[in-house]
Amino acid sequence: MNYIDFLELIAKQSWEVIKNNFKLWMGKEYKWDDTPVTKTDKEINSLIILKINELYPTHSVKWEEESNIKNESDYVWVCDPVDWTIPFSSGLPICTFSLALVYKWQPIAWVIYEPFMDRILLAEKWKGTFLNWEKVSVNNRENINEKSIIAIENFKNAKYNLHKIDNELTENINVKLFRLCSILYAWMMVAIWEFDWVIFPHITYHDGASLKIIVEEAWWKMTDIYWNEQRYDRDINWYIATNWKTHNQLVKIVSDNIILR
């Protein structure tokens, strides 16, 4: 089975787990950063490990809670079984599933699936990015202005304080800022041209691994907050995803206004 077919299959199988477990007052635990983890997260993660062991026995799987590392493998599957866990675990029918294949620290195939709306984004290195099998590409914004919509997440445990960045974007440029508690869903909104840019101020690699390939296959640019390329099989130094025309502008706004906590 090729990687894209596998990604689509496992995404749809994740929906069965999500559908069976979704209810009000579902049980949840809290991680070190006070974000919830549910039975659904763990069941999907175990399913991924099982399926990858069957089909790609030399590949590793990496996740925050449960991993399966093969030390000699150049292939690492990086998963986020349920992103947008906060609303999902509170009984709201919104979440995303994400899985990326990383080869020698660069993503080569990826899926993000929003099951309640049946939106699936697939990307493969050199082959493009597809939303429900229709090819998508970068928007043509020339600059950041009052018509721009930017998704940005914030975390109390993040390395930097975002107050000055928020102020610069909203007060001085008058952009529209969204915080969705799901950077993956935010990127899906970028891919379908509803949002314009994404700023992610955290170190978690599983979110970045998923987005890196779809960004570049849709002819976007994704770097850390100082324009540097970075690995996506280990902790990262934020990331910013934009089209090529506006990347310098947004990187400068962010890097000039970050405050170390």
ChimeraX attribute file (.defattr): number of C-alpha atoms within 10 A of each C-alpha:
attribute: neighborCount
match mode: 1-to-1
recipient: residues
	/A:1	8
	/A:2	7
	/A:3	14
	/A:4	15
	/A:5	11
	/A:6	15
	/A:7	23
	/A:8	19
	/A:9	11
	/A:10	21
	/A:11	24
	/A:12	18
	/A:13	14
	/A:14	25
	/A:15	19
	/A:16	12
	/A:17	16
	/A:18	25
	/A:19	13
	/A:20	9
	/A:21	16
	/A:22	17
	/A:23	15
	/A:24	11
	/A:25	9
	/A:26	14
	/A:27	14
	/A:28	17
	/A:29	10
	/A:30	10
	/A:31	11
	/A:32	7
	/A:33	10
	/A:34	10
	/A:35	12
	/A:36	19
	/A:37	20
	/A:38	19
	/A:39	17
	/A:40	23
	/A:41	21
	/A:42	15
	/A:43	15
	/A:44	24
	/A:45	22
	/A:46	16
	/A:47	16
	/A:48	21
	/A:49	21
	/A:50	14
	/A:51	13
	/A:52	19
	/A:53	15
	/A:54	10
	/A:55	12
	/A:56	13
	/A:57	13
	/A:58	16
	/A:59	22
	/A:60	23
	/A:61	23
	/A:62	20
	/A:63	16
	/A:64	12
	/A:65	10
	/A:66	12
	/A:67	16
	/A:68	17
	/A:69	15
	/A:70	14
	/A:71	9
	/A:72	9
	/A:73	13
	/A:74	13
	/A:75	22
	/A:76	24
	/A:77	27
	/A:78	28
	/A:79	29
	/A:80	22
	/A:81	28
	/A:82	26
	/A:83	24
	/A:84	21
	/A:85	23
	/A:86	20
	/A:87	16
	/A:88	21
	/A:89	25
	/A:90	16
	/A:91	14
	/A:92	14
	/A:93	15
	/A:94	19
	/A:95	24
	/A:96	27
	/A:97	26
	/A:98	28
	/A:99	27
	/A:100	33
	/A:101	26
	/A:102	25
	/A:103	17
	/A:104	13
	/A:105	16
	/A:106	19
	/A:107	27
	/A:108	22
	/A:109	26
	/A:110	29
	/A:111	28
	/A:112	30
	/A:113	29
	/A:114	22
	/A:115	20
	/A:116	13
	/A:117	10
	/A:118	10
	/A:119	14
	/A:120	21
	/A:121	23
	/A:122	25
	/A:123	30
	/A:124	21
	/A:125	15
	/A:126	11
	/A:127	11
	/A:128	18
	/A:129	27
	/A:130	21
	/A:131	18
	/A:132	13
	/A:133	12
	/A:134	9
	/A:135	16
	/A:136	19
	/A:137	20
	/A:138	20
	/A:139	21
	/A:140	12
	/A:141	15
	/A:142	10
	/A:143	15
	/A:144	20
	/A:145	15
	/A:146	13
	/A:147	13
	/A:148	18
	/A:149	20
	/A:150	21
	/A:151	23
	/A:152	22
	/A:153	19
	/A:154	17
	/A:155	15
	/A:156	10
	/A:157	12
	/A:158	16
	/A:159	16
	/A:160	17
	/A:161	18
	/A:162	20
	/A:163	12
	/A:164	15
	/A:165	18
	/A:166	19
	/A:167	13
	/A:168	16
	/A:169	21
	/A:170	15
	/A:171	10
	/A:172	11
	/A:173	14
	/A:174	17
	/A:175	18
	/A:176	16
	/A:177	18
	/A:178	14
	/A:179	12
	/A:180	16
	/A:181	19
	/A:182	21
	/A:183	22
	/A:184	25
	/A:185	22
	/A:186	23
	/A:187	23
	/A:188	22
	/A:189	16
	/A:190	23
	/A:191	25
	/A:192	16
	/A:193	16
	/A:194	15
	/A:195	20
	/A:196	25
	/A:197	27
	/A:198	25
	/A:199	24
	/A:200	21
	/A:201	24
	/A:202	20
	/A:203	16
	/A:204	18
	/A:205	23
	/A:206	23
	/A:207	24
	/A:208	29
	/A:209	29
	/A:210	28
	/A:211	27
	/A:212	26
	/A:213	30
	/A:214	32
	/A:215	23
	/A:216	22
	/A:217	22
	/A:218	20
	/A:219	18
	/A:220	22
	/A:221	20
	/A:222	26
	/A:223	19
	/A:224	20
	/A:225	23
	/A:226	16
	/A:227	16
	/A:228	10
	/A:229	13
	/A:230	19
	/A:231	18
	/A:232	25
	/A:233	23
	/A:234	15
	/A:235	14
	/A:236	20
	/A:237	20
	/A:238	21
	/A:239	26
	/A:240	23
	/A:241	26
	/A:242	27
	/A:243	23
	/A:244	17
	/A:245	15
	/A:246	18
	/A:247	20
	/A:248	14
	/A:249	13
	/A:250	20
	/A:251	21
	/A:252	13
	/A:253	16
	/A:254	21
	/A:255	14
	/A:256	14
	/A:257	18
	/A:258	18
	/A:259	14
	/A:260	9
	/A:261	10
